[in-house]
Amino acid sequence: STRINRYEKGVHEADIHTAQKLAETLNVPLAYFYVEDDELATIVMNYENLSEDNKKTIIKIIDKNNITK
């Protein structure tokens, strides 16, 4: 649609409520729309699909490697 095309081209930005609805419709996390590159978007998608235990494991690995510090 014209509206989506304008979002894609950066002519318009979706407000948070529109972005949430779009994320729900596409079954993606809201953060997916706000990352700056495709690689990070893939990481966000993969993380979202992990079990809670696996998410905790990933966070521990990141913390252990001081990636966030």
C-alpha positions in Angstrom: 0.0 0.0 0.0 1.0 3.6 -0.3 1.2 4.0 3.5 3.6 1.1 3.9 5.7 2.4 1.0 6.0 5.8 2.7 7.1 4.0 5.9 9.7 2.0 3.9 11.1 5.2 2.2 11.2 7.1 5.5 8.7 9.7 4.4 6.5 8.8 7.4 7.2 7.1 10.6 4.7 4.8 12.3 3.7 5.8 15.8 4.3 3.2 18.5 0.7 1.9 18.4 0.8 1.4 14.7 4.2 -0.3 15.0 2.8 -2.6 17.8 -0.1 -3.6 15.6 2.2 -4.3 12.7 4.5 -6.4 14.9 1.6 -8.4 16.1 0.2 -8.9 12.6 3.6 -10.0 11.3 4.4 -12.0 14.4 7.7 -10.2 15.0 9.0 -8.4 18.1 8.5 -4.7 18.2 12.2 -4.2 18.5 12.6 -5.7 15.0 11.4 -2.4 13.5 13.9 -0.3 15.4 17.3 -2.1 14.7 19.7 -0.5 12.3 20.7 -3.5 10.2 19.5 -6.8 8.9 22.0 -8.8 11.0 20.8 -7.3 14.2 17.1 -7.8 13.1 17.9 -11.5 12.6 19.4 -11.7 16.1 16.3 -10.0 17.5 14.0 -12.5 15.7 16.1 -15.5 16.8 16.3 -14.4 20.4 12.5 -13.8 20.5 12.0 -17.5 19.4 14.2 -18.9 22.2 12.9 -20.6 25.3 13.2 -18.6 28.5 16.1 -20.9 29.6 18.0 -20.4 26.4 17.5 -16.6 26.7 19.0 -16.7 30.1 21.9 -18.7 28.8 22.5 -16.2 26.0 22.5 -13.3 28.5 25.0 -15.1 30.7 27.3 -15.6 27.7 27.0 -12.0 26.7 27.7 -10.9 30.3 30.6 -13.3 30.6 32.2 -11.9 27.5 31.7 -8.3 28.6 29.9 -7.6 25.4 27.5 -5.2 27.0 30.1 -3.3 29.2 
